């Protein structure tokens, strides 16, 4: 064969091999190539080098609609998810003022990890809570745990006491009123703006027991995002004072609003501060006189004091725990499965979309009163350990 013919045959062979490779490889392309563009867009400003390299494109896996993995694909993914625990601790222990970008970056990574309930972790944590606080017996004031003739010490003003006489004793349930304890599936619904357009309402309403905080709106358009079922809702006395004018001229409005909560318990911190006592008793008397369906319960101050000590040992040292963390702690003791909705203390989503503080307004908490980001890290730790589950984004439609 002539030299020119040999060269032509060689070129033809190479082109054939190249064509076969192009036809074969797309179905076999690793996730690294498919997702490299998406990964390169991640904003890593303000994060440590370790955090920026937690999720290399090598181990990326296609995301579902709610940004969690369908299943655990590799040992590499498992190891990287485990490493997030130490990254959360590092973020928690930062001494400088926190950066939202730091939190949002690590939350973005957490969403990529498969979540599984870990029964042993759950039982260990619940045992620790029960040992310190015992929500099952001590969460609310009852005739069993607060006998007639004894004194209650206030939670914060603990040198002040209130004697339990007949008139107060009959305000308390005989025992803890949670007759179906332990509940299988519980939803703890915070009031974060992250709930807007979440479409989580139907999922929340399927829970066996639904906890809510501070009389949030649950009717109209809000219900599709936050649900309407309510078994227990906390009531901050300041809401009664400011919104309902101490139940004087706005008593009818108050009764109309709470009618939306069905047979729910209204839970008030009557014995946290002396200033809370009178207005909390006023709520009790108003419901009793009006013969409505809802019942009033009072947080036990000893329970709240012990709970604050428990979380203080874990680094949450704010002046006061938020209602959300209090109720999430109660839920772990009263429920077998706990899911948190609407917990989001940041001004934007992981997609950089601005978000209001509450789903119904943008009123910020009193500065220095709570440690919302530090509390949220504790919730993320519980999520990563499989003790409870945090809903980060929109809910899946049925």
N, C-alpha and C positions, 0 to 999 in steps of 0.2 A: 504493500500500500504506500502511496506517496506521502511524504511528510505533511503536506497540507491536509490530506484526508484524515490522517491520525489526529491532528490538532482539532479538526472540525468534530470528530467523533467524541473527543474528550470534553469539548465545550458542551455538546449536546447532552452528554451524561451528567455533567454538573448541573445543567439547567433542569434536567428531569429530577435529580435528587432534591434540588431547591424547591421545586413545585410540590413534591411529595411531602416535604417538611412543612410547607405552608398549609397544605391541606390537613395534615395530621395534628399540628400543635395547638390550634385554638381550643379543642376539647380537652387538652391536657395542660393548658397554661396554668402555672401556679397562681395562688391568690395574690402573691407579691406583685405580679405584673398587672393583674386586673384592677387592683385597688391602689396602685402607686399614686395615681393622680389625686384620688380622694384623700389619701393620707398626707400628701404634700400640702394640702390646703389647711391642715390643722394649725390653729393659732397657738404657738408655744411661747408667746411673750410672757415674761414674768414667772416662768416655771424653771425648776432646776433641770440640770442636764439629765439627771436620773429619771425625772418624770417625763421628759421629752422623749426618752428612749425606751420607756416601758413598752410602748406599742410600736414595734417596727413593722413595716409592710410585710415582712417575711411571714408573720403569723396572722395577718388579717383574715377575717372570715366574713362572708356576706352577712349583712345585718337584716333583721326582721324590721317590721314597720315601727316597732317601739324601741328600736336600737338595743336589743339584747340578742345574744346568740341563741340559735335554735338548740344547739347541743355542744358539748365540749368536744373539740375536734382533735386536740393534740396535747401531749405532756407539756409542750412549751407554753401553750395557753394557760394550762393549770398553774404552772410555776409563776407566770407573770401575774395572774390573778392573786395568787398567794402573796406576792411581793407588794401588792397594793396596800395590805395591812400595815406594813412598816412605813409606807409613804403617807398613809393617813395619820399615823402617829407623829411623823416628822412635821406634817402640816399643823397638827394640833399643838405641837410644842413650840411653834414659831413665836418668838418674842416680839417681833415687829408687827405693826398693824397688818392684818391679813389682806391679801389681794383676792378679789373675786375671781380673777383669771386663774389663780392657783387652784381654787376650789373647783371651778368649772372644768378645768383640764382633767383633774383626777376623777371627777364624776363622769366625764365623758368616757374615761377608761373603764370605770366600774360598770357602766352600762353594757360594755362588751363582754362582761363575764357571765357565764351561765349561773343562774341562781337555783340553789336546791336547799330545801329545809334540812337542817342538820339536827336531828333529834337529840343527840347527846349534848351538843352545844346549847341547845334550847333548854334542856332540863337542868344543866349546870347553872345557866344564867338565872333561870326562874328560881332555882333553889337558893341562890345568893340573894335575890330580891326578897324571897319569902323569909329568909333568915333575918334580914335587917328590918323589913318593913311589914310583911304579912298583910298584903292587900285583901286576901280572902276574909280575914277576921277584923281587920283594923282600918280599912280604906275609908269607910264612912262612920260617923258617930252612930252608935246603936245603944239600945238599953242594955244589951249584953256586955258591951265593952266599956260602957260608961254608966255605972250603977247610980241609982238615986242617992243623993247625999254626998257624992264625991265632988271634987273640983276639977275643972278642965283648965290646963295652962295654955295660954295662947301660943300659937306656933312661933311667931316672930317676937312678940313681946312676952317672952316666956316667964317673966317674973310676975306677970299679971294673971290672975285666975278668975274663973267665973263658977259660982256654985251651981250644982245641978239640983234644982228644986222641981216640984211637981209640974209647974207650968212649962219648964223646958224639957223635962224627961219625956213628956207625952208628945213632943215634937219628933222624937227619934223612933225609927223602926225598931221592932223588938230584936231582930237579928239583921245580918247583912241581907239585902233584898234581892240578890242575884240568884234566883231560884234554879236556873238552868246551868249554873256553873258546873264544870268548865264548858264554855262555849266553843264550838268547833272553829268557826271562821269569824274573825272580828275585823272590822274596818275602823281605823282611827283617822278621822277626816280633819286635817288642818284647814286653815283658811287662806293659804297662799294663792297668789295670783296665777300660779302655774296651773291651777284647776280650770281657768278659763279656756274654753274650746277643747277640753280634755276628753269629753264624752265618757267620763268615768261613772256617771250617775247610775246606770243600769247595773254595773258591776258592784258598786257600793251597796246598792239596795238588796243585793243577793246575800249579803253577809248575815250571819246569825245575830250579831250584835253590832250596832253602829254607835261609836262615840263621836261627839262633836264638841267644839269649843266656842263658848262666848256668844251664844244665840245668833249664829250666822243665818243669812237668808237662804231658804231652801225651796222657795216656790218660783213659779214662772219659768223663765228661760234658764235660771240657774240650775234647776233640778236635773237637766240633762247632763250637766257636768259634775254636780256634787251629790246627786241623789236627793231623796226626801226622807227615807227611813231614818229614824232616830230613836235610840233606846236610852241614851244618856247625853245630856248637853251641859257643859259647865256654864256658869253665869258669874262674870266678874261684877262685883257690887258697883263698880264705877259706871257700868252700863245702865244699871237701874237709876243711879243718881243723875247721870247726864242725859241719857236718851229718854228715860221715862219719868224724869222729874220726881224721883222718890215715891213714885206710885200715887201721886196726888192727882193733878189734872190729866195725866196720861196713863192712868190705871187701865182704862178700857182698851187703849192701844196695846198695852203690854199683854193683856189677856187675849186679844185678837192675834197678836204675833206668836205667842207660845202655843196657841191652838194648832199651829202647823206641825208641831212636834209629836202629835198623837199622844201615846201613853208614856212618853219619855219621863225619866227622872231629871229634875233640874238640880244640879250640884253646885253648892255655894261654899266659899271659904269663910264661914261665919266666925270661926275661931282662929283666924290667922292674925288679924289686928282687931283691937277693940272697935275701931271705926267701922269695921265690916259687920259687926254683930247686929246692930239695930236694923239696918237695911235688909240683911238676910232674913231676920225674923219677920220683917214686914212682907217679904215675898211669901214666906210660909203662910202667914195669916191671910194674905190676899187670895192665895190659891184655895185655902181651906174655906173661906167665906164664900168664894165663887163656885165651889163644888166642881172644879174642873177635873179633867182626867189626869193631868200631870201631878207628880208628887215631888216634894222638896227633900233633898238630902244635904247633909253638911259634911264636907271634908273633915276627917279627924286630924286635929293639929299635930298629934304625936306621929301619925303616919307621914305627914308632910315634912316634919322635922327630920325623921329618920331617912326619908327619901332624899332630902337635900344633902344629908351627910353621905349617903351612898354615892351620889353623883359627884360630890366634892372630892371623894377619894379617887375619882376618875378624871379630875381636872376641871370639872364644871364648877367654877367658884363665883358665879354671878350672885348679885344680891338676892335674886329670886329665880327659881326655875320657871320656865314657861308652862302654861297650861298644857301645851302639846306634849312636852316631855313627861309631865306628871301623868297624863292620861295614857300615853304609850307605855309607861312603866306599869300602870294598873292592868292594862290589856295583856301584857305578857304573863301576868299571874292568873288572870281570869280566863284566858283563851288558849286554845291549842295552836291556832294559826293566826298571826297578826299581820295585817298589811296597812301601811301608812299611805295616805293620799294628801296632797296639798301641803306638804312640808317642803318649803323652798325659800330660804332667807336671802335670796340674791335678787339683784335688779334686772337680770337678763337670763335668758335660757341658754342652754348649751349651743343653740343655733344663733346666739347673739341677739335674739328678739327681746326688746324691753318688756318687763313684766311688772305689774303693780304688786304692792306688798300684800294686799288681800285681794281675793277675787271680786270683792264688792266695793273696795275703796283703796286708797294709797296712803292711809294714815300709818305712820311709822311708830314703833314702840318707843317708850321713854328711853332716852339714851343712857346706857350704863345699867339699866334695870335687869336685862336678860343678856345671855351670851348665845345668841341664836346660831352663829356659825359653829361655835364649839359644841353646842348641843347637836347640831346637824351632823357633825363628824361622828359623834357617839352613835347616832342612828345609822350612819353609813357603816360603822364598825359592826353593828348588830346585823345589818343587811349582809355584809361580806361573810359573816360567820354562819349565816343561814338561820339566825334566831328569829328575825322578822324580815318582811320584804318591804322595800320602799318603791312606790310607783314614781318613776322619774318623768314620764312623758304621757302622751295620749294613751288611752286604754284601747284595747283591741275591740272592734265591734263583733258581736256574736254572729 
